[in-house]
């Protein structure tokens, strides 16, 4: 494995651990990832999972509009590992009215 691949793998492993812990533990404390509060990420989960996800709730769209999409898009290739379909995330962003999507985000 190349040096760059190892760096990417280590970063991803760290990201997945942080995200997993944040999702599993519902405490008053939270973390910020790409301008998104990890507790607030849960507001969007129903809109990106399942075969026919419901439209996002307003609270989810507030989170999406405030997110640093350029930062989040660095992790898009790992979404299937978290059982999240990247195309559903792209649809969610559009449903929340975000029209300026970084080129790196496009599926």
VENCORFEN-V957267 format. One line per field, one symbol per residue. burial: b if it has 24 or more other C-alpha atoms within 12 Angstrom, else e. A space follows every 50 residues. Layout:
burial = ???
This chain:
burial = eeeeeeeeeeebeebeeebeebbeeeeeeeeebeebbbbbbbbbbebbbe eeeebbeeebbbbbbbbebeebbebbeebeeeebbbebbbbbbebbeeee beeeeee
